[in-house]
Amino acid sequence: KKKTVSFSTMPNDRKINSTAACISFMLEGCELKKVRSNSRMYSRFFVLDADMRSVRWEPSKKDSEKAKIEIKSVKEVRVGKKTPVLRSNGLSDQFPDECAFSIIYGDNYESLDLVASSADVVSAWVMGLRYLVSYGKHTPEAPGTGHPSLRTSWISSVFDLADLEKSGHIPVSRAVQLIKALNPGMRTSTIELKFKELQKASERPGAEVACDLFVEAYCELCTRPEIFFLLVQFSSNKEYLGLKDLLMFLEVEQGMEGVTEEKCLEIVGKYEPSKEGREKGYLAIDGFTRYLLSADCSIFDPQHRKVCQDMAQPLSHYYISSAHSACLLEDNFWGRSDISGYISALGLGCRSIELVLWDGPEGEPVVYTSPSAASCMPFRAVVGLIDQHAFTASAYPLILCLVVRCSTPQQRLAAQCLRKTLGEKLYLEPPNPAASYLPSPEQLKGRILIKGKKLPPGCEDSEGEVSDEEEGWELARRLGQEDREVPEGGGPRRDFESSRRGQRYWEMCSFSEVEAGRFANECPAELVSYNKRFLSRVYPSPMRIDASNMNPQDFWKCGCQMVAMNYQTPGLMMDLNAGWFQQNGACGYVLRPAIMREEVSYFSANAKDSLPGVPAQLLHLKVISGQNLPKPKGSGAKGEVVEPYVCAEIHGIPADCAEHRTKTALQSGDNPIFDESLEFQINLPELAVLRFVVLDDDYIGDEFIAQYTIPFECLQPGYRHVPLQSLAGEPLPHATLFVHVAITDRRGGGKGHRRGLAGRRGRRVREYTSTKATGIKAIDEVFRTATQPLREATDLRENVQNALVSFKELCGLTPAANMKQCILTVATWLLHSDSAPSVT
């Protein structure tokens, strides 16, 4: 069922952009549905008294003095289904979470549970009530009276600067450009239309606008209600955030540690546009919006923008960003080869490049993918370019994968070219026979490694061609496996046990995606174990003549370090690859999960549930709104309207792969409101990737608008903006999603607890750790005595988790809430209590 919660659905098409507007709306009153504990709902007209001391409703069977709640008795205002009545009510499925709110009042903490027609009405009532409650017994001034607000003063000062003639008016065209400069990304047509509306309403048409009309237009266009609502929740005076308010927001919601008032003052100085606000340490709505949109508040953890992982592990312990046919600009058969493809791949942090060598017409080898390719490049020119660009994006080792299809004389010329051009960068040191693993990326910094096949002794004059497909045959021959049955589709089936015993650590294998896929399905644990010590490379099937890409996650989950991608082909698979390799300073190397590299660990790539020893986590994702969403490419005939929805996808091990979508925001323009919560359980966080996709809902076929892909480990909790990208991975200027991220540890493993107090009334059977006998008496005896302490520890852990879930619910918070938020809620109750506070 499609729906929208756009703020344009307010009565009289009103925009809520200040607490004064909220209170004005409450003074006029509106119809809300009152929910009772007997599962029935009654429509009532609710209104704020003129003296702003009570909220009343009618009609009511009660005496008029009883059908009211005094503002001073209100303890808390909750948004969503966060009371027992709304959570367990049989009618709750009939209205969305964002249309419900509750007023907690009185010494017994009773709840008045209400349902509004839209989220906008909820926001108006909740903002206004929280404003009134925060003043306690002191009645605030009536809306619209008194001194101009901090914001109004600032906007007026901006207008005065633009009023060059000091006439009190500026041309509409200048006013439009001024608002556009203050809010990049907003459409000129939207601003022009707003000025026309306000000029018509005020009966002041013309080519110029006065200051008051400019201020009104700015407030209506540039106030994002969802951010204003957030500011009101944390503001002491409901108009701006003081330093203590901002500190509370950063600690409680954004999860920042070690925040000081000095840090908050620095943020105010950087983002607050008004001089008065900067001097007094106030962050008003415009500064708060700027801060939330800034890189300082990005969803991507800034710690991961630089190399942050241990780079001293063996090379086989890392995923390595790898390109397949980097020289191609199009498909594999008719695509044109171009040297810029290598520059692009290296610039993106690619650390493994494939070079296919053929005999050149002038006695020197050339590089292209197949004899039918549209063009070729001299090998000498390619090596020169690699020498020039190898370490511009990353200092860590570059691996050149040579696929040799040229004659022996031209192979010798290629070798000479490599030595001469690359010089000391070329890694030529012989392997250490006493070692068991390859050197680390740290040890190989600034070096270029060659992956290729050496000719065996006595083959000086042979043609010596070798391709990726033939490497499997060679390894099998060396291991004495020539007589093994040859399966359909290529070389002999790899014997992982023989490889473990006979393969040398500096030797590696290239698998086609078909062969690697078969191993991943038939013997996933053995493939993971093989990759703990040896490097393996997976290349696309020759059947991919359109240069499409395989899913790299299918092979990363098996520990395969190098999954060669067609960088020239955009789409989901390249999004996953590009997003994945951002997490370690975009250096082209990502440390694999510990469970996939430690000698004493067991992991199967096809795990369908939680993993032993790996704490599962719950990701709570609230998709709040979108900003400046572009129209889908090629959809000009549809007009200006985009009706978007957001898909959130988790890619990882099979147990983690999931997808949830929001409802469609109808007739929403460029800035839709979604306000929808999604939840995922992540069993192997180190291998999970989150991808946002924004699509235009269409009867014929949903059209792509934008995407953003981020490793789970790089997510920052709290209120964040997602910088959207095009299908080709290019940034879309000013296009964002506004989301809230919360990650909850589930150290007990298994499925998350059922929500709601009622869900735990039936006793849940606890799962305890069990052990299998090894047959070695001394070891079995040690573990047998550990069984009871393990059971007791499980009981303690689960009891604490259950208690925390109950505490969060009683505080009216979601399961994703943290302890600071719970304490803050309890503190708020105590502050508004007339009697002496006591806590048990």
C-alpha angles and dihedrals in degrees: 000000000000122000141155133212097197116158089234087082092074113120111274087012088279123175118220106216104143141030088248089061090050093052092046088054091050091048089057090047132209143210118276132171116243113213120210130198090250090072094255130125126208126193112232135170110240123197139170113238116248091247088053092230100111143029114222135188135197152235096033137156087221124089108273089247090057096046091075143075121218113228091226090061094054111110100178144348115220128197119215133010096323105137129075090250094055095038098051099029115124090222096053093098089063095070133041122251093246092059094060130081137163135212112214110202146157133037090288093053095239118181131227103202117203139180122204131199092247144003089254092064090048090052092051094051095042094048092047095046093048089050092052094043092052091061092056112195094350114096111222121229116276114271115274096021132105128028123350114266124255088256097048091050091052095048090048090052090052089052091049091054090052092048093087094168092048089227096132090248135080130193115269090236090057091046090052092051091046094055090043090053091050092047110032113200097037113124119249090223091056092053093045091051091051092053090049091051094050094044090052093046092050092041091236105122120169146097094287137059132209126229096259092053091047091052091049093049092048093049093049095045101038104039111098103203094207091057093043088052089052092050091051091054092059103029120103092209099025095237103077142354117260119206092268091048092050092047090052091049093049093048101039103035106021096041093228116162128213094016115170133189087248089059090048091051088052090054091048090049091051101045111020107099098199120084091216091053092050092049095048097038096247124146109200127190096279094049091044091051091049091050094050090049094048129099087249088069099039122142088235112085106241091217087072093055088082130044102286104159131088105271095183096083122105115280091249090065094069138074107234123209104240136186125205110193101003092161093062121091095190137006128342100256108035099018119124116242115229132176091222089073090070092048090051094048093047090047089056091056098261109166101185124054128181120223118189109201122206133171109276123221093240098051095269126099121258133202126234137120102248141353089257094056114121097239143002138211131220110257090225092059092048093051090048090053092048090051089053099046105025096107105024093106101025136020093207123104122292117215118209110203107205117202101191118208099149132096124273095256091054090045088059090051089050091052092050090049092052093050095045099043101039096037113168092002089071111093107225102153112130117244119266107246090204093058125087101198139042118262119270127261087249091057091047097048112146093010131121117217126202120220110195145110122275116217113249118247114282095029097100095130101035121110088247098199117168131175134187090261092057096052091079090056092050094051091048092050091050091051091050094249098128094119096053116115112273110229123217113278106037143313128016120294108267117250103215093192091055090047090052091053101037110024117099117230095243092055119092139182134225115214127192112236089250093055093042089048091054092052090046091056101037103036109008096155092052092050091051090049092048091053093054089079108015133056117238131188126204118201129190120269114264085235089074092089090156090061091243118162135245120227105268091202089067088067102028088063087059091051096252104159102200118045105175112220133193096240091191093065115077125203142090096321094051089044089058092046095046093044093046095055093051092076099081102046090289087277094142095249127093122182111238120237114280092240088061098049108032113100094225100052136094124215132163117200092219096058109151098191144027117321125238111255094009115102111227117223135207118227113205109193123184114192102204109170148331129236131208094345111188124229115261112265114264094016097111093126091064094068126224099317120103118185102196136183130183127234118199112199129189115204120189138088114357091261090060103041108113142138132206129177136200124234118269117269104224123213088352102143118207097326111052124181114222103163094181132143124221128184134203134180112220115200098177105029094176091065100037125108126192118211125189116202123186114202135182110236107232133166093229098044135325111260126219116249106165146327143200127194124198134170112248091236090060096056117118116210123235134039108343142164120231112217103222124220136200125251088269092054095254119141115259106220113247093347110133146151119225111218142163117226125197125171120195123194114234100191091166091068124215126072121343119259118272113260123246131040089260090060092066100048091094110070111251116219108241121227114225129197111263130197133209124222114254095197091241104114099208093051094043090051093053092051093043090061090049094059097084096046089049091053091049091049090050090052092050093048095048093045090054091048092050091048091051092050090051092047092051092049093049088051089052093244133132124255087256092062119116128226093257090059091051093050090047090054093050090047090053091054092051093048091056095046118111093201125067106284121241130175127202 
